[in-house]
Amino acid sequence: QVQLVESGGGLVQPGGSLRLSCAASGSIFSIYAMGWYRQAPGKQRELVASITSGGSTIYADSVKGRFTISRDNFKNTVYLQMNSLKPEDTAVYYCKAGPSAWGQGTQVTVSS
């Protein structure tokens, strides 16, 4: 079972940037598709971005051009670089590995 630990969340002003990291345990990280999801208060959890083992990416329309997902298979880590942040990006961000392994989440708050 893969275990995931997110970090990098925090409070940032609109227009600012954050980089989230998700460190995974286990030696088979490289075979998993990885994803970042988010859940705002009162809303359903939604896909933000995903990356396959081969590096192909998918983004939600709301973050295209602003967020970038990447992975480092040597460090067993997936990243989410978030630029030009907006108040509507405020949510708890979760990392997911494969079909069912979730991290504990990290809070991102965009506010002036």
FENKAHU-V781253 format. One record per pair of residues at least 12 apart in sequence whose C-alpha atoms are under 7 Angstrom apart, sorted by the first residue. I is the first residue (numbers start at 0). J is the second residue. If there is no record, write none. Layout:
# FENKAHU-V781253
i = {I,I}
j = {J,J}
This chain:
# FENKAHU-V781253
i = {1,1,1,1,2,2,3,3,3,3,3,3,4,4,4,4,4,5,5,5,5,5,5,5,5,6,6,6,6,7,7,8,8,8,9,9,9,10,10,10,11,11,11,12,12,12,13,13,13,13,13,13,13,14,14,14,15,15,15,16,16,16,16,17,17,17,18,18,18,18,19,19,19,20,20,20,20,21,21,21,21,22,22,22,23,23,28,28,29,29,30,31,31,31,31,32,32,32,32,32,33,33,33,33,33,33,34,34,34,34,34,34,35,35,35,35,35,35,35,36,36,36,37,37,37,37,38,38,38,39,39,39,46,47,48,49,50,65,65,65,66,66,66,66,67,67,67,68,84,85,86,86,88,89,89,89,90,90,90,91,91,91,91,92,92,92,92,93}
j = {23,24,25,100,23,24,21,22,23,24,101,102,21,22,23,102,103,19,20,21,22,94,102,104,105,19,20,21,105,19,20,105,106,107,106,107,108,107,108,109,108,109,110,109,110,111,83,84,85,86,109,110,111,83,84,85,82,83,84,81,82,83,84,80,81,82,78,79,80,81,78,79,80,76,77,78,79,76,77,78,94,75,76,77,75,76,72,75,52,72,52,51,52,96,97,50,51,52,96,97,49,50,51,95,96,97,48,49,50,94,95,96,47,48,49,92,93,94,95,92,93,94,90,91,92,93,90,91,92,89,90,91,59,59,68,68,68,81,82,83,79,80,81,82,79,80,81,80,109,109,109,110,109,107,108,109,106,107,108,104,105,106,107,104,105,106,107,105}
